[in-house]
């Protein structure tokens, strides 16, 4: 992917626009396509047919794909949390755009989507915002 002087997507957090709240994420298409290709290749592999020398590499590749999926999941949960806080007049957003709190609505959406208890979903949403907020490099898939 050719680098340009200007980023394709600004990295300054959620923005309120005509279409509501939107999120700005760094997006590297080549990296995503490589991960998708790796996941597709791994899905076709039968561990019983791999050579002994290939098993550790296959295990590492599966871990890489799982980590990428986990980071993407937490980024989506952070998005749910930010949008919900933006619409909740009692919660709102901090000056930097970070949700001021995890709303009951956000916990309910996360809990429904991930089959979690309200308490577990609230903690997961808090973790997602803490680790995945723009400017925090922890969750860059």
C-alpha positions in Angstrom: 0.0 0.0 0.0 1.5 3.3 -1.0 2.0 5.8 1.8 0.6 9.3 1.4 1.2 12.6 3.2 -2.4 12.6 4.4 -4.1 9.8 6.3 -7.1 8.3 4.6 -9.0 8.5 7.9 -8.4 11.0 10.7 -7.3 9.5 14.0 -8.9 12.0 16.3 -11.7 9.9 17.8 -15.5 10.1 17.5 -17.1 12.9 15.6 -20.6 14.1 15.6 -21.7 14.7 12.0 -24.9 14.8 10.0 -25.2 11.1 10.1 -24.6 10.8 13.9 -21.5 9.7 15.7 -18.8 8.1 13.7 -15.4 6.7 14.7 -12.0 7.2 13.2 -9.7 4.2 13.0 -6.4 3.6 11.4 -7.0 1.2 8.6 -4.3 -0.7 6.7 -5.9 -2.7 3.9 -2.9 -4.7 3.1 -2.6 -5.9 6.7 -6.3 -6.8 6.9 -6.1 -8.7 3.6 -3.1 -10.6 4.8 -4.9 -11.6 8.0 -8.0 -12.6 6.1 -5.8 -14.7 3.7 -4.1 -16.3 6.7 -7.5 -17.1 8.3 -8.8 -18.6 5.1 -5.6 -20.7 4.6 -5.8 -22.0 8.2 -9.4 -22.9 7.9 -8.5 -25.4 5.2 -5.7 -27.1 7.1 -6.0 -30.4 8.9 -3.6 -30.5 11.8 -3.3 -34.3 11.4 -1.9 -33.8 7.9 0.7 -31.1 8.7 4.3 -32.0 9.0 5.9 -32.0 12.4 8.0 -29.0 11.6 4.9 -27.1 10.5 2.8 -27.6 13.7 4.4 -24.8 15.8 4.1 -22.4 13.0 0.4 -23.3 12.5 -0.3 -22.9 16.2 1.3 -19.5 16.1 -0.7 -18.5 13.0 -3.9 -19.6 14.7 -3.0 -17.4 17.7 -2.3 -14.5 15.5 -5.7 -14.7 13.8 -7.4 -15.1 17.2 -5.6 -12.0 18.5 -6.6 -10.0 15.5 -10.2 -11.1 15.9 -10.2 -10.2 19.6 -8.8 -6.8 18.9 -11.5 -6.2 16.3 -14.2 -7.4 18.6 -13.0 -4.9 21.3 -12.9 -2.1 18.8 -16.5 -2.8 17.9 -17.5 -2.9 21.6 -15.7 0.5 22.1 -17.8 1.8 19.2 -21.0 0.6 20.8 -20.0 2.2 24.1 -19.1 5.5 22.6 -22.3 5.8 20.5 -24.5 4.8 23.4 -22.8 7.4 25.7 -23.2 10.1 23.0 -26.9 9.6 22.8 -27.4 9.3 26.6 -27.7 12.8 28.1 -26.8 11.5 31.5 -23.6 9.9 30.3 -22.2 11.9 27.5 -18.6 12.1 26.3 -15.5 13.4 27.9 -13.6 16.4 26.3 -11.4 14.0 24.3 -14.5 12.1 23.0 -14.1 9.1 25.3 -17.4 7.9 26.8 -17.8 9.3 30.3 -19.3 6.0 31.5 -20.5 2.7 30.2 -24.3 3.1 29.9 -26.9 0.4 30.7 -27.8 0.5 27.0 -24.2 -0.2 25.9 -23.9 -3.0 28.5 -27.2 -4.5 27.2 -26.1 -4.3 23.6 -22.8 -5.9 24.3 -24.4 -8.5 26.6 -26.9 -9.4 23.9 -24.4 -9.6 21.1 -21.8 -11.6 23.1 -24.1 -13.6 25.4 -22.7 -12.0 28.6 -24.2 -10.9 31.9 -24.9 -7.2 32.3 -22.0 -7.0 34.8 -19.6 -8.9 32.5 -20.7 -6.8 29.5 -20.1 -3.6 31.3 -16.6 -4.6 32.4 -15.9 -5.8 28.8 -17.1 -2.4 27.4 -14.9 -0.6 29.9 -11.9 -2.7 28.9 -12.6 -2.0 25.2 -12.7 1.7 25.7 -9.6 1.7 27.9 -7.5 -0.4 25.5 -8.9 0.7 22.2 -9.4 4.5 22.4 -7.8 6.4 19.5 -4.3 7.4 20.4 -4.0 4.2 22.5 -2.0 1.8 20.3 -3.0 -1.3 22.2 -5.8 -2.6 20.0 -4.5 -2.0 16.5 -5.5 -5.2 14.6 
